[in-house]
């Protein structure tokens, strides 16, 4: 049986997932002569910030495996990890690009995965 702390963390992540559809997020990204691209680190920081703002909780640990190209419709998956190792998937979708500004939506999954034993 999982400890109560683990269950509470998963419940907390599920609550984040159910209510965490954020629209209208945008950030300036490096462009140079090509299409703009948001680094995976900057994307993870921005997702963590927006989730914390939405939930009123401290910034979660978020990792994103790849840079986000500034092309409408492009998606990437990031992972939110709780202190006990529980995880929640987060989808980031580019809604539009204006010059070097990438506008995107963030949607957390509705179900968390418990920590591996």
KEZA-392489 format. One record per atom (N, C-alpha, C): x, y, z; residue in three letters. Coordinates in steps of 0.05 Angstrom, whole numbers, padded with zeros to 5 digits, always signed. Atoms other than C-alpha are relative to their C-alpha. Layout:
<rs>
XYZAla;...
</rs>
This chain:
<rs>
+00017-00023+00000Unk;+00000+00000+00000Unk;+00018+00025+00000Unk;-00016-00024+00003Unk;+00026+00069-00018Unk;-00003+00017+00025Unk;+00002-00017-00023Unk;+00042+00117+00039Unk;-00020+00023-00005Unk;+00020-00022+00003Unk;-00009+00173+00052Unk;+00012+00024-00014Unk;-00013-00023+00013Unk;+00041+00226+00030Unk;-00001-00003-00030Unk;+00000+00006+00029Unk;+00046+00193-00039Unk;-00028+00004-00011Unk;+00028-00002+00009Unk;-00030+00189-00046Unk;-00008+00029-00001Unk;+00007-00028-00001Unk;-00038+00262-00025Unk;+00014+00015-00023Unk;-00014-00014+00022Unk;+00015+00284-00076Unk;-00013-00006-00026Unk;+00013+00007+00025Unk;-00019+00246-00132Unk;-00027+00015-00002Unk;+00025-00015+00000Unk;-00086+00276-00112Unk;+00004+00029-00007Unk;-00006-00028+00006Unk;-00054+00345-00113Unk;+00007+00004-00029Unk;-00007-00002+00028Unk;-00025+00332-00182Unk;-00025-00003-00018Unk;+00025+00003+00015Unk;-00093+00308-00207Unk;-00016+00026+00000Unk;+00014-00025-00002Unk;-00124+00372-00182Unk;+00013+00021-00018Unk;-00013-00018+00019Unk;-00072+00412-00220Unk;-00008-00007-00028Unk;+00007+00008+00027Unk;-00087+00371-00282Unk;-00028+00007-00009Unk;+00027-00005+00007Unk;-00161+00380-00280Unk;-00005+00030-00006Unk;+00005-00029+00003Unk;-00158+00456-00274Unk;+00021+00015-00016Unk;-00022-00014+00011Unk;-00095+00471-00313Unk;+00000+00001-00031Unk;+00000-00006+00028Unk;-00114+00492-00383Unk;+00005+00030-00001Unk;-00007-00028+00000Unk;-00079+00558-00394Unk;+00001+00009-00029Unk;-00001-00010+00027Unk;-00091+00598-00457Unk;+00013+00027+00001Unk;-00012-00027+00002Unk;-00055+00660-00480Unk;+00028+00003+00011Unk;-00028-00002-00008Unk;+00015+00644-00455Unk;+00016+00008-00024Unk;-00018-00007+00022Unk;+00068+00677-00497Unk;+00027+00008+00011Unk;-00027-00007-00008Unk;+00142+00689-00495Unk;+00016+00006-00025Unk;-00019-00005+00022Unk;+00195+00719-00540Unk;+00021-00021+00000Unk;-00019+00022+00003Unk;+00242+00667-00567Unk;+00022+00009-00019Unk;-00022-00006+00018Unk;+00308+00667-00604Unk;-00010-00006-00029Unk;+00009+00004+00028Unk;+00296+00675-00679Unk;+00023+00000-00019Unk;-00022-00002+00020Unk;+00358+00696-00716Unk;-00013+00004-00027Unk;+00011-00002+00027Unk;+00344+00686-00790Unk;-00021-00022-00005Unk;+00019+00023+00003Unk;+00301+00623-00779Unk;-00025+00005+00016Unk;+00024-00002-00017Unk;+00234+00610-00746Unk;+00009+00001+00029Unk;-00008-00002-00029Unk;+00235+00627-00672Unk;-00002-00028+00013Unk;+00000+00026-00014Unk;+00249+00570-00624Unk;+00004+00007+00030Unk;-00001-00003-00029Unk;+00239+00567-00548Unk;+00016-00023+00011Unk;-00017+00021-00011Unk;+00293+00528-00511Unk;-00016-00017+00019Unk;+00014+00018-00018Unk;+00270+00468-00471Unk;+00001+00010+00029Unk;-00003-00011-00028Unk;+00297+00500-00406Unk;-00019+00024+00004Unk;+00017-00024-00002Unk;+00260+00566-00418Unk;-00030-00009+00000Unk;+00027+00011+00002Unk;+00197+00527-00437Unk;-00008-00012+00027Unk;+00006+00013-00026Unk;+00200+00486-00372Unk;-00004+00021+00021Unk;+00003-00022-00019Unk;+00210+00549-00331Unk;-00026+00014-00003Unk;+00025-00014+00005Unk;+00151+00583-00364Unk;-00024-00016+00007Unk;+00022+00018-00007Unk;+00105+00523-00356Unk;-00002-00001+00030Unk;+00000+00001-00029Unk;+00124+00517-00282Unk;-00012+00026+00012Unk;+00010-00027-00009Unk;+00111+00592-00272Unk;-00030+00002-00004Unk;+00028-00003+00006Unk;+00043+00590-00306Unk;-00017-00019+00017Unk;+00015+00019-00017Unk;+00021+00527-00268Unk;-00002+00010+00028Unk;+00000-00011-00028Unk;+00041+00559-00202Unk;-00019+00023+00002Unk;+00018-00023+00000Unk;+00004+00623-00220Unk;-00029-00009+00000Unk;+00028+00010+00002Unk;-00059+00583-00238Unk;-00010-00014+00025Unk;+00008+00017-00023Unk;-00059+00537-00177Unk;+00004+00014+00027Unk;-00006-00013-00025Unk;-00032+00585-00125Unk;+00020-00017+00017Unk;-00019+00017-00013Unk;+00019+00531-00107Unk;+00029+00008-00008Unk;-00028-00006+00008Unk;+00096+00536-00108Unk;+00005-00012-00028Unk;-00007+00010+00027Unk;+00128+00525-00177Unk;+00008-00029+00002Unk;-00007+00029+00001Unk;+00130+00451-00193Unk;+00026-00005-00015Unk;-00023+00008+00015Unk;+00190+00415-00221Unk;-00010-00010-00027Unk;+00009+00007+00027Unk;+00178+00413-00296Unk;+00024-00003-00018Unk;-00020+00005+00020Unk;+00222+00384-00350Unk;-00013-00003-00028Unk;+00010+00003+00027Unk;+00213+00389-00425Unk;+00024-00011-00016Unk;-00022+00014+00013Unk;+00254+00342-00469Unk;+00012+00014-00025Unk;-00009-00012+00026Unk;+00260+00387-00531Unk;-00007+00029-00002Unk;+00007-00028+00006Unk;+00260+00458-00556Unk;-00028+00001-00013Unk;+00026-00003+00013Unk;+00193+00485-00580Unk;+00003+00018-00024Unk;-00001-00016+00024Unk;+00194+00508-00653Unk;-00024+00019-00001Unk;+00022-00020+00003Unk;+00153+00571-00667Unk;-00015-00004-00025Unk;+00017+00006+00023Unk;+00105+00540-00716Unk;-00027-00008+00011Unk;+00027+00006-00009Unk;+00030+00541-00704Unk;-00007-00029-00003Unk;+00008+00027+00000Unk;+00003+00473-00686Unk;+00020-00020+00011Unk;-00021+00017-00011Unk;+00069+00445-00661Unk;-00006-00005+00030Unk;+00004+00008-00028Unk;+00064+00407-00595Unk;+00025-00013+00011Unk;-00021+00015-00014Unk;+00112+00380-00544Unk;-00012-00009+00027Unk;+00009+00010-00026Unk;+00103+00341-00479Unk;+00021+00006+00021Unk;-00017-00005-00023Unk;+00133+00363-00413Unk;-00010-00017+00023Unk;+00007+00016-00023Unk;+00132+00327-00347Unk;+00003+00016+00026Unk;+00000-00012-00026Unk;+00114+00355-00279Unk;+00006-00023+00020Unk;-00007+00021-00019Unk;+00146+00315-00222Unk;-00003+00011+00029Unk;+00005-00008-00028Unk;+00122+00320-00149Unk;+00024-00010+00017Unk;-00022+00007-00018Unk;+00169+00313-00090Unk;+00002-00029+00006Unk;-00001+00028-00006Unk;+00149+00241-00080Unk;+00005-00017-00025Unk;-00006+00014+00025Unk;+00164+00223-00153Unk;-00024-00005-00018Unk;+00024+00002+00017Unk;+00092+00224-00178Unk;+00003+00019-00024Unk;-00003-00017+00024Unk;+00088+00253-00249Unk;-00027+00006-00013Unk;+00024-00009+00015Unk;+00037+00290-00291Unk;+00010+00010-00027Unk;-00008-00010+00027Unk;+00043+00301-00366Unk;-00013+00027-00005Unk;+00009-00027+00008Unk;+00035+00371-00394Unk;+00005+00003-00030Unk;-00002-00004+00028Unk;+00021+00385-00467Unk;+00002+00030-00006Unk;-00003-00028+00008Unk;+00045+00451-00497Unk;-00005+00001-00030Unk;+00007-00002+00028Unk;+00015+00472-00564Unk;+00003+00029-00009Unk;-00004-00027+00011Unk;+00037+00532-00605Unk;-00027+00008-00014Unk;+00025-00009+00011Unk;-00026+00572-00621Unk;+00005+00020-00023Unk;-00007-00019+00021Unk;+00007+00627-00663Unk;+00028+00010+00005Unk;-00027-00012-00002Unk;+00073+00662-00677Unk;-00002+00028-00012Unk;-00001-00027+00009Unk;+00082+00737-00683Unk;+00028+00010+00002Unk;-00028-00007+00000Unk;+00153+00754-00704Unk;+00016-00020+00016Unk;-00015+00018-00017Unk;+00197+00725-00649Unk;-00016-00008+00024Unk;+00017+00007-00023Unk;+00138+00717-00601Unk;-00016-00025-00006Unk;+00014+00025+00003Unk;+00111+00647-00592Unk;-00023+00000+00020Unk;+00023+00002-00017Unk;+00040+00642-00565Unk;-00008-00029+00002Unk;+00006+00028-00003Unk;+00021+00575-00535Unk;-00019-00005+00022Unk;+00019+00009-00020Unk;-00030+00537-00494Unk;+00014-00022+00016Unk;-00011+00021-00017Unk;-00012+00492-00435Unk;-00024-00016+00011Unk;+00022+00017-00011Unk;-00056+00433-00415Unk;+00013-00023+00015Unk;-00010+00023-00016Unk;-00039+00386-00358Unk;-00020-00024-00003Unk;+00016+00024+00002Unk;-00064+00314-00362Unk;-00019-00001+00024Unk;+00020+00002-00022Unk;-00124+00296-00318Unk;+00008-00021+00020Unk;-00007+00022-00018Unk;-00090+00235-00287Unk;+00030+00000+00004Unk;-00028+00001-00006Unk;-00023+00232-00252Unk;+00009-00030+00001Unk;-00011+00026-00003Unk;+00023+00172-00251Unk;+00015-00001+00027Unk;-00014+00002-00026Unk;+00045+00149-00182Unk;+00029-00006-00003Unk;-00029+00005+00000Unk;+00119+00144-00165Unk;+00005-00030-00003Unk;-00008+00028+00002Unk;+00153+00080-00185Unk;+00011-00010+00026Unk;-00010+00011-00026Unk;+00169+00035-00126Unk;+00028-00009-00003Unk;
</rs>
